[in-house]
Amino acid sequence: MPNSSDRALPGEALPKVDNPAALKALPEEQLPLLAENVRRTLIDSLSKTGGHLGPNLGVVELSIAMHRVFDTPRDQFVFDVSHQGYVHKMLTGRWDRIHTIRQYEGLNGFLLRTESEHDCYGAGHAGTALSAALGMAAARDQLGEDSHVVAVAGDAAFTCGPTFEALNNIAHTTKRFIVILNDNEWSIDRNVGAIAKYFHALQTSSAWEHLHQAAADFVERIAGKSMRDLAGKVERGAKNLLFPNVLFEKFGLRYYGPIDGHDIPVLIKTLEFLKEQEEPVLLHVITEKGRGYEPAMGNPMKFHGLGPYKTETGETPPGGQPTYSQLYGQTLGKYALEDEKVVAITAAMPNGTGLVEFQKVVPDRYYDVGIAEEHAALFACGMATRGLKPFLTIYSTFFQRAYDMAVHDIGIQNLPVRLCMDRAGLSGDDGPTHHGLFDIGYMRHVPNWVFMQPKDEDEFADMLWTMVHHDAGPAAIRYPRGAGTGATPKAAPQRLEIGKAEVVQEGTDVALIGLGNLFEMADQARERLEALGYSVALINPRWIKPLDAECLKRFASQCRVVCTLEDHVLHHGFGAAVIELLHDAGIHTPVERIGWPDEFVEHGKPEILREIHGITVEACVAKVCRHLPPAKREAKALELQQA
């Protein structure tokens, strides 16, 4: 494979096109220079905003070739996960806004149907492209239209169950369908499992050495004799050929490839050939994650998705205090050394969940099952039946896929699976596909589960220790993205009493109940209310299920108003659970709630989004004061104003 796209000479102008029509009009010899400009723009823009740099550098030539051959929005591109859609965005009218990627009111980090007519499908989870694209193809056939549907999926997507479910239906459903397998051996971390090994075997098979003539004949047939020499060059570098792949052809897809995913002329000629086929086809392209940027090629995991960095070196600002994810991996590894039954499971997220730290300590008890959350949950169930202590570690938003297992397999059988939900609450720049704002609502009503959230890192370590020793049934913990308050875990962790809240301060006017990472906001609201002259109780609930019923009933009975704060939607959330409990107990004290609205929250910095949606100390104080004696409130406000 060539090292990179052709470089511009010093002082040579690089072409820029930001719409498909202009791309089609650009002379073909300038396409490598366009690719160079796209790369330079991405590297420079993302150095300021952060984002999915590595995946997008790997699909520059592929994206250019696709828009050269097909006509969006009439033809439809469905990208799996769609975090590699930045180049597509640039080529469809959004080049001048790429510097706003993942910023509030800027471009979304994934494809978004409301952002552009060229984004036919938006998704932030893996394994969706083939099924969605097949639905579009079936609709096209029903409507008698003549457009093309192209699904672009990374090799990691083929570890997902939905991808195989779609493969099983393609040949039965439509005659015209194109799948592009973008094979770079990586999802976020290096891909694992039998499918990953299978793709690698295809790339390295010695049988290819005997198919030189077949490769040249194939390219000549689709492109003419002028391409014959190019075919030989490509085959020597990337082994471009027609290869009868057993796996895909058993599913009814004609397999072509692998070909060099960075050779624009070959990509164009191949796609032009494939768009004329009247049968489902799969094109296998080999790409290099981080292509054209040495730091990204040297560290694909880091540059999959990252914050701002120095363009010259790829260095990122030094990290501050450990994140919850890092603390999780380190702490669980420590506990695993004390208990040989502790094992950890991730679904292709060893770095994001912090389990890479666990793996360093006890590698033989670390399991990465690939992007397969349902399988991960069932795998944990099997381990639990044999007396092991599986810690199932999945982002809150990704565990939504395994919800049936939480009910049917874990809950009904009361299996002691330990579910650790990272990125619970707002996930900031990643937007609505990654915000973990629904897990309380979908977990708290399932029988047999206990569910908790820590207020800081020290309590987090205590809760993990409690989970190690909880064998009576399933347990779940939710914790936020990033760092907490900086509280250092104790040398000897404490085993917490299940269902017992922590009363931090007594009070008789207001009861503030701050769940998890919003406990700090509750404490700040306490200070404001005390400055107004009110007596404020401050409670760290710890437990979402079971609630500390006696504690909540006591404070609701002695206070004028209760206010709950949670990093979760208000519908079916923690505050809703408190209201239910008090209603059933016949206690009618008003309950105000601070949390997220009944909508999909946009992307942006958490502090911006909290301000917009009223998740602030000021909003908390204002809501509470509506239920307090007016005279007392007004007198104190006047006193403070005069001071």
Residue pairs with C-beta under 8 A, 6 or more apart in sequence:
1 237
1 238
1 260
1 262
1 286
1 288
2 237
2 260
2 262
2 263
4 262
4 291
4 292
5 32
5 35
5 36
5 39
5 60
5 61
5 262
5 264
5 291
5 292
6 32
6 33
6 36
7 36
8 14
8 33
8 36
8 37
12 33
14 33
14 34
14 36
14 37
14 40
15 26
15 30
15 33
15 34
15 37
16 34
16 37
16 95
17 23
17 26
17 34
17 91
17 95
18 90
18 91
18 92
18 93
18 94
18 95
18 96
19 91
19 92
19 93
20 67
20 71
20 72
20 91
20 92
20 118
23 34
23 64
23 67
23 68
23 91
24 67
24 68
26 34
28 264
28 265
28 268
31 64
31 68
31 264
32 264
34 64
35 60
35 61
35 64
35 264
36 292
38 60
38 64
38 87
38 90
39 57
39 60
39 291
39 292
39 293
41 90
41 95
41 98
42 53
42 56
42 57
42 86
42 87
42 90
42 98
43 53
43 57
43 293
43 311
44 311
45 98
45 99
45 101
46 53
46 101
46 309
47 308
47 309
47 310
47 311
48 99
48 308
49 99
49 100
49 101
49 102
49 103
49 106
49 308
50 102
50 305
50 306
50 307
50 308
50 309
50 429
51 86
51 101
51 102
51 109
51 305
51 306
52 83
52 84
52 86
52 109
52 304
52 305
53 290
53 293
53 296
53 303
53 305
53 306
54 186
54 289
54 290
54 296
54 300
54 303
54 304
55 83
55 84
55 154
55 289
55 304
56 83
56 84
56 85
56 86
56 87
57 289
57 290
57 291
57 292
57 293
57 296
58 84
58 182
58 184
58 261
58 287
58 288
58 289
58 290
58 291
59 84
59 87
59 152
59 182
59 261
59 287
60 87
60 262
60 291
60 292
61 261
61 262
61 263
61 264
61 267
62 152
62 180
62 182
62 261
62 267
62 285
62 287
63 87
63 88
63 91
64 87
64 91
64 264
65 264
65 267
65 268
65 271
66 77
66 150
66 152
66 180
66 271
67 88
67 91
67 92
68 268
69 268
69 271
69 272
69 275
70 77
70 148
70 150
70 271
70 275
72 92
72 118
72 120
73 117
73 118
73 120
74 147
75 147
75 148
75 149
75 150
76 120
76 121
76 133
76 136
76 147
76 148
76 149
76 150
77 88
77 118
77 120
77 150
77 152
78 120
78 121
78 128
78 129
78 132
78 133
78 136
78 149
78 150
78 151
78 152
79 85
79 88
79 111
79 121
79 123
79 129
79 152
80 123
80 126
80 127
80 128
80 129
80 130
80 151
80 152
80 153
80 154
80 157
81 110
81 123
81 124
81 125
81 126
81 128
81 129
81 154
81 157
82 110
82 111
82 121
82 122
82 123
82 124
83 109
83 110
83 124
83 305
84 152
84 154
84 182
85 110
85 111
85 119
86 98
86 101
88 111
88 118
88 119
89 95
89 98
89 101
89 107
89 111
89 116
90 98
92 116
92 118
92 119
93 116
93 118
94 107
94 115
94 116
97 106
97 107
98 107
99 106
100 106
100 107
101 107
101 108
101 109
102 108
102 109
102 429
102 430
102 431
102 603
103 429
103 603
103 604
104 602
104 603
104 604
104 605
104 608
104 609
105 602
105 604
107 115
108 115
108 122
108 431
108 603
109 429
109 430
109 431
109 603
110 122
110 123
110 124
110 431
110 433
111 119
111 121
111 122
111 123
112 119
112 122
113 119
113 120
113 121
113 122
120 136
121 128
121 129
121 132
121 133
121 136
122 433
123 129
123 132
123 433
124 397
124 430
124 431
124 432
124 433
124 434
125 397
125 398
125 401
125 433
126 154
126 156
126 157
126 160
126 187
126 371
127 157
127 160
127 161
127 162
127 163
127 371
128 162
129 151
129 152
129 153
129 157
129 163
130 151
130 153
130 157
130 162
130 163
130 166
130 167
130 170
130 179
131 162
131 163
131 165
131 166
132 151
133 149
133 150
133 151
133 177
133 179
134 149
134 151
134 166
134 169
134 170
134 173
134 174
134 177
136 149
137 149
137 173
137 174
137 176
137 177
138 173
138 174
140 146
140 147
140 149
141 174
141 175
141 176
148 176
148 178
148 275
149 176
149 177
149 178
150 178
150 179
150 180
151 177
151 178
151 179
151 180
152 180
152 182
153 163
153 179
153 180
153 181
153 182
154 181
154 182
154 183
154 184
154 186
154 187
155 181
155 182
155 183
155 184
155 185
155 187
155 191
155 195
155 196
155 199
156 186
156 187
156 191
156 196
156 348
156 370
156 371
157 163
157 371
158 164
158 181
158 195
158 199
159 187
159 191
159 192
159 193
159 195
159 196
159 348
159 370
159 371
159 372
160 370
160 371
160 372
161 372
161 374
161 375
167 248
167 251
167 253
168 251
170 177
170 179
170 251
170 252
170 253
170 280
171 251
171 252
171 253
171 280
172 252
174 280
175 278
175 279
175 280
176 277
176 278
176 279
176 280
177 253
177 280
177 281
178 274
178 275
178 280
178 281
178 282
178 283
179 253
179 280
179 281
179 282
179 283
180 282
180 283
180 285
181 199
181 257
181 282
181 283
181 284
181 285
182 261
182 285
182 287
183 199
183 203
183 258
183 261
183 284
183 285
183 286
183 287
184 286
184 287
184 288
184 289
185 191
185 196
185 199
185 200
185 289
186 289
186 300
186 301
186 304
187 304
187 348
187 370
187 371
188 301
188 304
188 305
188 348
188 349
188 351
188 352
189 301
189 348
189 349
189 350
189 351
189 368
190 196
190 300
190 301
191 199
191 348
191 370
192 348
192 368
192 369
192 370
193 369
193 370
195 370
196 370
198 247
202 243
202 245
202 258
202 284
203 239
203 258
203 286
208 239
208 241
208 243
211 241
211 242
211 243
212 232
212 235
212 241
214 241
214 242
215 231
215 234
215 235
215 239
215 240
215 241
215 242
216 228
216 231
216 232
216 235
218 231
218 241
218 242
218 256
219 227
219 228
219 230
219 231
219 234
219 240
219 266
219 269
220 227
220 228
220 231
222 269
222 270
222 272
222 273
223 269
223 273
227 265
227 266
227 269
230 265
230 266
231 240
231 266
234 240
234 259
234 260
234 263
234 266
235 241
237 260
238 258
238 259
238 260
238 263
238 286
239 258
240 257
240 258
240 259
240 260
240 263
240 266
241 257
241 258
241 259
242 256
242 257
243 255
243 256
243 257
243 258
243 284
244 255
245 255
245 282
245 284
248 254
248 255
248 282
249 255
252 280
253 280
253 281
253 282
254 277
254 279
254 280
254 281
254 282
255 281
255 282
255 284
256 270
256 274
256 281
256 282
256 283
256 284
257 282
257 283
257 284
257 285
257 286
258 284
258 285
258 286
259 266
259 267
259 270
259 283
259 284
259 285
259 286
260 266
260 267
260 285
260 286
261 267
261 285
261 286
261 287
262 287
262 288
262 291
267 285
270 283
271 283
274 281
274 283
288 297
289 296
289 297
289 300
289 303
289 304
290 296
290 297
290 298
290 299
290 300
290 303
291 297
293 303
293 314
294 314
295 303
295 309
295 313
295 314
296 303
296 314
299 314
301 351
302 314
302 316
303 314
306 316
307 316
307 317
308 316
308 317
309 315
309 316
310 316
320 483
321 483
321 484
321 486
322 330
322 457
322 483
323 354
323 481
323 482
323 483
324 354
324 422
324 457
324 460
324 479
324 480
324 481
324 482
324 483
324 484
325 352
325 353
325 354
325 422
325 481
326 354
326 357
327 354
327 457
327 460
327 461
327 489
328 353
328 354
328 355
328 393
328 420
328 422
328 460
328 464
328 479
329 353
329 354
329 355
329 356
329 357
329 358
329 359
330 354
330 357
330 358
331 460
331 461
331 464
331 489
332 342
332 344
332 355
332 358
332 391
332 464
333 357
333 358
333 360
333 361
333 362
334 361
335 342
335 464
335 465
335 468
336 342
336 343
336 344
336 358
336 361
336 362
336 365
337 361
337 362
339 389
339 468
341 387
341 388
341 389
342 362
342 365
342 388
342 389
342 391
342 468
343 365
343 366
343 367
343 383
343 388
343 389
343 390
343 391
344 355
344 358
344 359
344 365
344 366
344 367
344 390
344 391
344 393
345 367
345 368
345 369
345 376
345 379
345 380
345 383
345 390
345 391
345 392
345 393
346 353
346 355
346 366
346 367
346 368
346 369
346 376
346 393
346 394
347 368
347 369
347 370
347 371
347 372
347 373
347 375
347 376
347 394
347 398
348 368
348 369
348 370
348 371
348 372
349 355
349 393
349 394
349 395
349 398
349 422
350 356
350 359
350 366
350 368
352 395
352 422
353 393
353 394
353 395
353 420
353 422
354 422
355 366
355 368
355 393
358 366
359 366
367 379
369 375
369 376
369 379
373 394
373 398
373 399
373 401
373 402
374 401
374 402
374 404
374 405
376 392
376 394
376 402
377 392
377 399
377 402
377 405
377 406
377 409
377 410
377 417
378 405
378 409
379 390
380 390
380 392
380 410
380 417
381 405
381 409
381 410
381 413
381 415
381 417
383 390
384 390
384 415
384 416
384 417
385 415
389 416
389 418
389 468
389 471
390 417
390 418
391 418
391 420
391 467
392 417
392 418
392 419
392 420
393 420
393 422
394 402
394 419
394 420
394 421
394 422
395 421
395 422
395 423
395 434
395 436
396 421
396 422
396 423
396 424
396 425
396 436
396 438
396 439
396 478
397 423
397 427
397 433
397 434
397 435
397 436
397 438
399 406
399 419
399 421
399 439
400 438
400 439
400 442
403 442
406 419
406 442
406 443
406 446
406 449
406 474
407 446
409 415
410 417
410 419
410 449
410 474
411 446
411 447
411 448
411 449
411 474
412 448
414 448
414 472
414 473
414 474
415 473
415 474
416 470
416 471
416 472
416 473
416 474
416 475
417 474
417 475
418 467
418 468
418 470
418 474
418 475
418 476
418 477
419 474
419 475
419 476
419 477
420 464
420 476
420 477
420 479
421 436
421 439
421 476
421 477
421 478
421 479
422 436
422 479
422 481
423 434
423 436
423 480
423 481
424 436
424 439
424 453
424 478
424 479
424 480
424 516
424 567
424 568
425 435
425 436
425 437
425 478
425 480
425 481
425 516
425 517
425 567
425 568
426 435
426 436
426 437
426 480
426 481
426 567
426 596
426 601
426 606
426 609
426 610
427 434
427 435
427 436
427 481
428 481
428 603
428 604
428 605
428 606
428 609
429 603
429 604
429 605
430 603
431 601
431 602
431 603
432 600
432 601
432 602
432 603
435 600
435 601
436 478
437 567
437 568
437 569
437 596
437 601
438 568
438 569
439 476
439 478
439 568
440 451
440 478
440 544
440 566
440 568
440 572
440 573
440 574
440 577
441 568
441 569
441 571
441 572
441 573
442 572
443 449
443 451
443 476
443 544
443 545
444 451
444 544
444 545
444 572
444 574
444 577
445 572
448 473
448 474
449 473
449 474
449 475
449 476
449 545
450 470
450 473
450 474
450 475
450 476
450 498
450 499
450 543
450 545
450 546
451 475
451 476
451 477
451 478
451 543
451 544
451 545
452 463
452 466
452 475
452 476
452 477
452 478
452 496
452 542
452 543
452 544
453 477
453 478
453 479
453 515
453 516
453 517
453 542
453 544
454 460
454 462
454 463
454 477
454 479
454 484
454 516
454 542
455 485
455 502
455 514
455 516
455 517
455 519
455 520
455 540
455 542
456 484
456 485
456 486
456 487
456 519
457 484
457 485
457 486
457 487
457 488
457 489
458 487
458 488
458 489
458 490
459 487
459 540
459 542
460 477
460 479
460 484
460 489
461 489
461 490
461 493
462 489
462 490
462 493
462 494
462 495
462 496
463 477
463 496
463 542
464 477
464 493
465 493
465 494
465 495
466 475
466 495
466 496
466 498
467 475
467 477
469 495
470 498
478 516
478 544
479 516
479 517
480 516
480 517
480 567
484 517
485 520
496 542
498 543
498 546
499 543
499 546
499 547
499 548
500 542
500 543
500 548
500 551
501 539
501 540
501 541
501 542
501 543
501 548
501 551
501 552
502 539
502 540
502 541
502 542
503 537
503 538
503 539
503 551
504 523
504 538
504 539
504 540
505 526
505 536
505 537
505 538
506 537
507 534
507 535
507 536
507 537
507 538
507 555
507 559
508 535
508 537
508 558
508 559
509 529
509 534
509 535
509 536
509 559
509 560
509 561
509 628
510 529
510 534
510 535
510 536
510 537
510 559
510 560
510 561
510 562
510 563
510 624
510 628
511 536
511 537
511 539
511 555
511 556
511 559
511 561
511 562
511 563
512 522
512 523
512 525
512 526
512 529
512 536
512 537
512 538
512 539
512 563
512 565
512 620
512 624
513 522
513 539
513 541
513 552
513 562
513 563
513 564
513 565
513 578
514 520
514 521
514 522
514 523
514 538
514 539
514 540
514 541
514 564
514 565
515 541
515 544
515 564
515 565
515 566
515 567
515 568
515 574
516 566
516 567
517 567
518 565
518 566
518 567
518 594
518 615
519 540
519 565
521 565
521 594
521 615
521 616
521 617
521 620
522 538
522 563
522 565
522 620
523 538
524 617
525 563
525 565
525 617
525 620
525 621
525 624
526 536
526 538
528 617
528 621
529 536
529 621
529 624
529 625
530 536
531 636
531 640
532 621
532 625
532 633
532 636
532 637
532 640
533 632
533 635
533 636
534 628
534 632
537 555
537 559
539 551
539 555
541 547
541 548
541 574
542 548
544 574
544 577
545 577
547 577
547 578
547 581
549 581
549 585
552 562
552 578
552 581
552 582
553 581
553 582
553 585
553 587
555 562
556 562
556 582
556 587
556 589
556 591
557 587
557 589
559 589
560 589
560 590
560 627
560 628
561 589
561 590
561 591
561 592
561 624
561 627
561 628
562 578
562 582
562 589
562 590
562 591
562 592
563 591
563 592
563 593
563 594
563 620
563 623
563 624
564 574
564 575
564 578
564 591
564 592
564 593
564 594
564 595
565 593
565 594
565 595
565 615
565 620
566 573
566 574
566 575
566 593
566 594
566 595
567 595
567 596
567 615
568 574
568 595
568 596
569 595
569 596
569 597
569 598
570 576
570 593
570 595
570 596
570 597
570 598
571 598
573 593
573 595
574 595
575 591
575 593
575 594
575 595
576 593
578 591
579 591
579 593
582 588
582 589
582 591
590 627
592 620
592 623
592 624
592 626
592 627
594 614
594 615
594 619
594 620
594 623
595 615
596 613
596 615
597 613
601 609
601 613
602 609
609 615
610 616
625 633
